[in-house]
Each structure stands twice: as structure tokens, then as C-alpha cells.
Amino acid sequence: MSWKDITVRYVKELMKPKPISEIIEKEMREAIIKKLEAESAVEYARSIVQYNQQRIERLEKRLYEHSDGGARA
């Protein structure tokens, strides 16, 4: 098989319509990957929210301790 025959065969293969099942499977894989990425982003965002909530609580406690409300008699 010559280089020309190989190239022609390759181009024909590229131009041949793909079966609908192959197209669906490709889109399914892409959708699964996007879903996994989104779930990771949600987990990260939740951890940032939790971190900042704990930080706010800690800072509010410190602020109270250093204000008149936390003064010891």
C-alpha cells in the first residue's frame, strides 16, 4: 500500500459519517467529565464557605473578648 493509498483511505475515513451511537457515546463521556469537574468545584466552594464561616465566628469571638462585652471585672 503506497503513501497515497494510505492518505486517501485516511481522508475517506474522516469523511465517512459516524454512527449515531458513536456520537452519543462521545457526548456521554464529555457530559460525565463536565459533571465530575462541576462536583469538584462544588466541593471546593463548600469548603471555602465553611472555612470563612469558621473564620467569621472566630473573629467575632475575639472582637467580643476585646470589647466592653468581654471585659472582666
Contacts in CASP RR format, 6 or more apart in sequence:
PFRMAT RR
TARGET T0000
AUTHOR 0000-0000-0000
METHOD contacts of the structure
MODEL  1
MSWKDITVRYVKELMKPKPISEIIEKEMREAIIKKLEAESAVEYARSIVQ
YNQQRIERLEKRLYEHSDGGARA
64 70 0 8 1.000
END
